[in-house]
Amino acid sequence: MRRWKKLPEDDSGVSTVEYALLLAMIILISVSTLGGLGVEVNNIYLVIDPSFPDR
């Protein structure tokens, strides 16, 4: 019974959830940024590619 009374006072798991949410946001931002960057690099390559001679 004491364990249930202490439960609202125990906030050790809260920081784990906060870190997990922070990590999820960082991953989401990284994936979206790298995805957009990949498209831009591909477009640059498609513009430059015709200027190279064929072998």
Contact map, one row per residue, 1 for C-alpha under 8 A:
1111100000000000000000000000000000000000000000000000000
1111110000000000000000000000000000000000000000000000000
1111111000000000000000000000000000000000000000000000000
1111111100000000000000000000000000000000000000000000000
1111111100000000000000000000000000000000000000000000000
0111111111000000000000000000000000000000000000000000000
0011111111000000000000000000000000000000000000000000000
0001111111100000000000000000000000000000000000000000000
0000011111100000000000000000000000000000000000000000000
0000011111111000000000000000000000000000000000000000000
0000000111111110000000000000000000000000000000000000000
0000000001111111000000000000000000000000000000000000000
0000000001111111100000000000000000000000000000000000000
0000000000111111110000000000000000000000000000000000000
0000000000111111111000000000000000000000000000000000000
0000000000011111111100000000000000000000000000000000000
0000000000001111111110000000000000000000000000000000000
0000000000000111111111000000000000000000000000000000000
0000000000000011111111100000000000000000000000000000000
0000000000000001111111110000000000000000000000000000000
0000000000000000111111111000000000000000000000000000000
0000000000000000011111111100000000000000000000000000000
0000000000000000001111111110000000000000000000000000000
0000000000000000000111111111000000000000000000000000000
0000000000000000000011111111100000000000000000000000000
0000000000000000000001111111110000000000000000000000000
0000000000000000000000111111111000000000000000000000000
0000000000000000000000011111111100000000000000000000000
0000000000000000000000001111111110000000000000000000000
0000000000000000000000000111111111000000000000000000000
0000000000000000000000000011111111100000000000000000000
0000000000000000000000000001111111110000000000000000000
0000000000000000000000000000111111111000000000000000000
0000000000000000000000000000011111111100000000000000000
0000000000000000000000000000001111111110000000000000000
0000000000000000000000000000000111111111000000000000000
0000000000000000000000000000000011111111100000000000000
0000000000000000000000000000000001111111110000000000000
0000000000000000000000000000000000111111111000000000000
0000000000000000000000000000000000011111111100000000000
0000000000000000000000000000000000001111111110000000000
0000000000000000000000000000000000000111111111000000000
0000000000000000000000000000000000000011111111100000000
0000000000000000000000000000000000000001111111110000000
0000000000000000000000000000000000000000111111111000000
0000000000000000000000000000000000000000011111111100000
0000000000000000000000000000000000000000001111111100000
0000000000000000000000000000000000000000000111111111000
0000000000000000000000000000000000000000000011111111000
0000000000000000000000000000000000000000000001111111100
0000000000000000000000000000000000000000000000011111100
0000000000000000000000000000000000000000000000011111110
0000000000000000000000000000000000000000000000000111111
0000000000000000000000000000000000000000000000000001111
0000000000000000000000000000000000000000000000000000111
